[in-house]
Amino acid sequence: MISYFASLNVIQIILFFLLLISVITTFIYYLIIYVQPLKLIYDKRHGIGNYNKELPGVSVIIYAKNCSNYLRENLPVILSQDYPDFEVIVVNDASWDDTEDLLSEMTNKYDNLYHTFLNEQARNLSRKKLSLTLGIKAAKNDIVLFTEANCIPRSNKWIANMARNFTDRTDIVVGYTRIDDTGKLGNRLIDCDMLYKALRTFGYSLKYRPYTAEGTNLAYRKSVFFKNKGFSKYMNLHLGEDDLFVNQVATRKNTKIELSPDSFITAKTDSKKFAWFIKNFNRAFTSGFYGYETKLTFGVESLNRYIQLALFVCCFIMLPHSAPTFIIISVLLCIKLTFQILFWASVCKNFNYKKIMFEVPFYELLTPVINCLFKAYSLVRRKKHYTWNLKK
């Protein structure tokens, strides 16, 4: 083997070591960032962690817009949570279906259910931010837990698992939501994308600082909301009621991530592809307001994937066409892929996904392209995201 490397010229040696550095960089991202959620799940499974045993009062706030069919199915599950002190507030955003009638009917049945209505006259504002603000103001408890009409908890311990994280130093708790079809099975590529981005989000949040969250499974203190003047910083945007607020307020010390299976939320949709498209389209826009550290961290990772692919190809072409070359490059590639497949097998098991671990390593190459396409489309239609674009 020594004689093989001695036969290489300077350019060939540089190519090989650049490839080696690139593969090591991939391992570093996995072992420093992506492994963090798995470590957290392991700790929670073995009872490691600081939790509030007093179970504080919680106000669940549900945003609803023409979702009476989902409310009829999901609301009883939320109202039947195994938790001693909670209320549910549904904010009806000027729905024109039978949402209001359904809520009036259910309010008579459940003592802890309340609802409020945002009329159609509220314009040139982010209606969702305004709706959530109304819900927060109406909440009697300091801890407010958010979800939406099409979302259903995985278990009756959802509130308990989210609320237990609110110790004296905790102001924000971020949970996990997955999109699921009401009919056909979802596209495996979409599953890869959602799982990969969830792991990236939680991993970075646990290792460094939280920078985004899903408003369908998010909790924070009412006092923190008003202390930071609510959504005022981004009131000119329709979006950002979840990720931009968390990006603004969350720190590593005041935020916890909850990933126990009983805390998971499933967002039901008639079209998984459409829901995935809207989610990525919106995030492509709001991510422009994130800090440069986050952009740099994942920008380098995305660039490394393409550099690595190019280096593998260049090494096969430019290194001597011999058995040692084939063995060395093949072994390096097999080690990388085996590591990724085993890693994602563990992720799929813990996040209750179909076995997509064989697709993820190859999907990684598509991620930057998908993100760039969404970013470009979002920039073209950026005016749609601003409240001042609304016509009176």
C-alpha positions in Angstrom: 0.0 0.0 0.0 2.9 2.3 0.8 4.3 1.7 -2.7 0.9 2.5 -4.2 0.8 6.0 -2.6 4.5 6.5 -3.5 3.5 6.0 -7.1 0.9 8.9 -7.1 1.8 12.4 -8.2 1.1 15.5 -6.1 -2.4 16.2 -7.7 -3.5 12.6 -7.2 -2.4 12.7 -3.5 -4.2 16.0 -3.0 -7.4 14.6 -4.5 -7.3 11.5 -2.3 -6.8 13.5 0.9 -9.4 16.1 0.0 -11.8 13.2 -0.5 -10.8 11.8 2.9 -11.3 15.2 4.6 -14.8 15.5 2.9 -15.9 12.1 4.2 -14.6 12.9 7.7 -16.5 16.2 7.6 -19.7 14.1 6.9 -19.0 12.0 9.9 -18.4 15.1 12.0 -21.8 16.6 11.1 -23.5 13.3 12.0 -21.7 12.8 15.3 -21.9 16.4 16.5 -25.3 17.6 15.2 -27.5 14.8 13.9 -26.8 12.4 16.7 -28.2 14.9 19.3 -31.9 13.9 19.0 -31.0 10.2 19.4 -29.1 11.0 22.5 -32.0 13.0 23.9 -34.5 10.1 23.1 -32.1 7.7 24.8 -31.9 9.9 27.9 -35.6 10.3 28.2 -36.2 6.6 27.7 -33.9 5.9 30.7 -35.4 8.6 32.9 -32.5 11.1 32.5 -33.5 14.7 32.6 -34.8 17.6 34.8 -38.6 17.7 34.8 -41.3 19.6 36.7 -43.2 17.2 38.8 -45.9 19.7 39.8 -47.6 19.6 36.4 -48.5 23.3 35.9 -51.7 24.5 34.3 -51.7 24.6 30.5 -53.8 26.4 28.0 -54.0 24.6 24.6 -54.6 27.1 21.8 -55.9 25.7 18.5 -56.0 27.7 15.3 -58.9 26.8 13.0 -59.8 27.9 9.5 -62.6 26.0 7.7 -61.6 22.7 9.4 -64.8 21.5 11.0 -64.2 18.0 9.7 -60.8 17.8 11.4 -62.1 19.5 14.6 -64.9 17.0 14.9 -62.4 14.1 14.8 -59.4 15.6 16.6 -60.8 17.9 19.3 -62.3 15.1 21.5 -58.9 13.5 21.6 -57.3 16.7 22.8 -60.1 17.4 25.3 -59.6 13.8 26.7 -55.9 14.3 27.5 -54.8 12.7 30.8 -53.8 15.9 32.5 -55.2 17.4 35.7 -55.3 21.1 34.8 -55.8 22.3 31.2 -58.2 24.3 29.1 -58.6 24.3 25.3 -59.1 27.5 23.4 -60.1 27.3 19.7 -59.6 30.5 17.7 -61.9 30.4 14.7 -60.4 32.6 11.9 -63.6 33.7 10.1 -64.5 30.1 9.0 -67.4 29.9 6.6 -68.1 26.2 7.1 -69.9 24.9 10.2 -66.9 25.4 12.5 -68.7 27.9 14.7 -71.8 25.7 15.1 -69.6 22.7 16.0 -67.7 24.7 18.6 -70.9 26.0 20.2 -72.2 22.4 20.4 -69.0 21.0 21.9 -68.6 23.9 24.4 -71.8 22.7 26.0 -70.4 19.2 26.3 -66.9 20.1 27.6 -66.4 22.4 30.5 -62.8 23.1 29.6 -63.4 24.1 26.0 -63.6 27.8 25.0 -63.7 29.4 21.6 -63.3 32.9 20.1 -63.9 34.3 16.7 -61.8 36.6 14.5 -64.1 38.4 12.0 -63.4 39.0 8.4 -62.9 42.8 8.8 -59.3 42.4 10.2 -57.3 43.2 7.1 -53.7 44.3 6.3 -52.6 42.2 9.2 -51.3 38.7 9.7 -54.6 37.0 10.5 -52.9 34.0 12.0 -50.7 36.1 14.3 -53.8 38.1 15.3 -55.7 34.9 15.9 -53.0 33.4 18.1 -52.6 36.7 20.0 -56.4 36.6 20.8 -56.0 33.0 22.1 -53.0 33.9 24.2 -54.8 36.9 25.8 -57.8 34.7 26.6 -55.6 32.0 28.2 -55.9 31.7 32.0 -52.6 29.8 32.4 -49.1 31.1 31.9 -48.1 28.1 29.8 -49.7 28.1 26.3 -49.4 25.0 24.1 -50.1 25.4 20.4 -51.5 23.2 17.7 -53.9 23.3 14.8 -57.3 21.9 13.9 -55.9 19.2 11.6 -53.5 17.9 14.2 -54.0 15.0 16.5 -51.8 13.9 19.4 -50.3 10.4 19.2 -51.3 9.7 22.8 -53.3 11.0 25.7 -50.0 12.0 27.4 -49.2 14.8 24.9 -49.9 17.7 27.3 -48.2 15.9 30.2 -45.0 15.2 28.2 -44.8 18.8 26.9 -45.7 20.5 30.2 -43.2 18.5 32.3 -40.3 20.4 30.7 -41.4 23.7 32.2 -38.9 24.0 35.0 -38.0 27.4 36.5 -35.5 28.1 33.8 -37.6 26.9 30.9 -39.6 29.3 28.8 -40.1 27.4 25.5 -40.7 23.7 24.7 -40.4 22.5 21.1 -42.1 19.3 20.0 -42.2 17.1 16.9 -44.9 17.1 14.2 -45.1 14.8 11.2 -47.4 15.2 8.1 -49.6 12.2 7.3 -52.1 11.5 4.6 -55.7 10.9 5.4 -55.7 8.5 2.4 -52.8 7.3 0.3 -49.4 6.5 1.6 -47.0 9.4 1.4 -44.2 9.8 -1.0 -41.0 8.3 0.3 -39.0 11.3 -0.9 -41.2 13.6 1.1 -40.7 11.3 4.2 -37.0 11.6 3.7 -37.1 15.4 3.4 -39.3 15.8 6.5 -37.3 13.4 8.7 -34.0 14.8 7.5 -35.0 18.4 8.2 -36.5 17.5 11.6 -33.3 15.9 12.6 -31.2 18.8 11.4 -33.5 21.3 13.3 -33.5 19.3 16.6 -29.8 18.5 16.3 -28.6 22.1 15.9 -31.1 23.3 18.6 -29.7 20.8 21.1 -26.0 21.4 20.3 -26.0 25.1 19.8 -29.3 27.1 20.0 -32.9 26.7 18.8 -33.5 28.6 15.5 -36.9 27.3 14.3 -40.0 25.3 15.4 -43.3 24.0 14.2 -46.3 25.9 15.5 -48.3 22.7 15.5 -46.4 21.4 18.5 -44.9 24.3 20.4 -45.3 25.7 23.9 -44.1 28.8 25.7 -44.9 31.1 28.6 -47.5 33.7 28.1 -45.4 36.1 30.1 -42.4 35.6 27.7 -44.7 36.3 24.7 -45.8 39.7 26.1 -42.3 40.5 27.5 -41.0 40.3 23.9 -44.0 42.3 22.5 -45.5 39.3 20.9 -45.2 39.1 17.1 -44.6 42.8 16.7 -41.2 42.4 15.2 -42.6 40.5 12.2 -46.1 41.9 12.0 -45.4 42.9 8.4 -45.2 39.2 7.5 -48.0 36.7 7.2 -45.6 34.0 8.3 -43.2 33.6 11.2 -45.7 33.1 14.1 -43.7 30.0 15.0 -40.2 29.8 13.6 -39.3 33.5 13.6 -40.7 34.0 17.2 -38.6 31.1 18.4 -35.6 32.4 16.5 -36.0 35.7 18.2 -36.6 34.5 21.8 -35.2 31.0 22.2 -31.7 30.3 23.7 -30.0 27.1 24.6 -30.8 27.8 28.3 -34.4 28.7 28.2 -35.6 26.1 25.6 -36.1 22.4 25.8 -36.8 19.8 23.0 -39.3 17.1 23.7 -39.0 14.0 21.6 -40.7 11.2 23.6 -43.1 9.3 21.3 -46.1 10.3 23.5 -45.4 13.9 22.7 -45.6 13.5 18.9 -48.3 15.3 16.8 -49.6 14.0 13.5 -50.8 16.7 11.1 -53.5 15.1 8.8 -53.9 16.4 5.3 -55.8 15.4 2.1 -52.6 15.9 0.1 -49.3 15.2 1.6 -47.5 16.6 -1.4 -49.3 19.9 -1.2 -48.8 20.3 2.6 -45.1 19.5 2.1 -44.8 22.1 -0.7 -46.5 24.8 1.3 -44.3 24.1 4.4 -41.1 24.2 2.4 -42.3 27.3 0.4 -43.0 29.2 3.6 -39.7 28.1 5.3 -37.7 29.1 2.3 -38.9 32.6 2.8 -38.7 32.9 6.6 -35.2 31.2 6.7 -33.9 34.4 5.2 -34.4 36.0 8.6 -32.4 33.4 10.5 -29.0 34.1 11.9 -25.9 33.8 9.7 -24.5 31.0 12.0 -27.3 28.6 11.0 -27.0 29.5 7.3 -23.2 29.0 7.3 -23.3 25.7 9.2 -25.8 24.0 6.8 -24.5 25.8 3.8 -21.0 24.3 4.3 -22.6 20.9 4.8 -24.6 21.2 1.5 -21.5 22.3 -0.3 -19.5 19.4 1.1 -22.0 16.9 -0.3 -21.4 18.0 -3.9 -17.7 18.4 -3.4 -17.6 14.9 -2.1 -19.5 13.5 -5.0 -17.2 15.3 -7.4 -14.1 14.1 -5.6 -15.3 10.4 -5.7 -15.7 10.8 -9.5 -12.4 12.6 -9.9 -10.5 9.9 -7.9 -12.0 7.1 -10.0 -11.0 9.0 -13.1 -7.6 10.5 -12.2 -6.1 7.9 -9.8 -4.3 4.9 -11.5 -6.8 2.4 -12.9 -5.6 -0.5 -10.7 -7.0 -2.8 -8.1 -5.7 -0.8 -5.1 -7.5 2.3 -6.4 -10.7 0.5 -6.8 -10.4 -1.2 -3.4 -9.5 2.0 -1.5 -12.3 4.2 -3.0 -14.9 1.4 -2.8 -14.0 0.7 0.9 -14.2 4.4 1.7 -17.6 4.7 -0.1 -18.9 1.5 1.6 -17.9 2.7 5.1 -19.7 6.0 4.5 -22.9 4.5 3.2 -23.0 1.7 5.8 -22.6 4.3 8.5 -25.4 6.4 7.1 -27.8 3.5 6.6 -27.3 2.2 10.1 -27.6 5.7 11.5 -30.9 6.4 9.6 -32.2 2.9 10.5 -32.0 4.0 14.2 -33.6 7.4 13.3 -36.5 5.7 11.5 -37.1 3.4 14.4 -37.2 6.2 17.0 -39.3 8.6 14.9 -41.7 5.9 13.8 -41.1 6.2 10.0 -41.2 3.6 7.3 -37.9 2.0 6.5 -36.4 4.8 4.4 -32.8 4.5 5.6 -31.6 3.3 2.2 -33.0 6.3 0.4 -31.7 9.0 2.8 -28.0 8.9 1.9 -29.0 9.4 -1.8 -31.7 11.9 -1.0 -29.0 14.1 0.8 -27.7 14.9 -2.7 -31.1 16.3 -3.7 -31.6 18.4 -0.6 -29.6 21.5 -1.7 -31.3 21.4 -5.1 -34.8 21.2 -3.5 -33.9 24.0 -1.1 -32.6 26.2 -3.9 -35.8 25.7 -6.0 -38.0 26.6 -3.1 -35.9 29.6 -2.3 -36.0 30.8 -5.9 -39.8 30.3 -6.1 -40.2 32.1 -2.7 -38.2 35.1 -3.9 -40.3 35.4 -7.0 -43.5 35.4 -5.0 -42.1 37.2 -1.9 -44.7 40.0 -2.1 -47.3 37.5 -1.2 -45.7 37.0 2.2 -46.1 40.7 3.3 -49.3 42.0 4.9 -49.1 45.3 3.0 -49.7 43.4 -0.2 -53.3 42.7 0.8 -55.9 44.6 -1.2 -58.4 46.5 0.8 
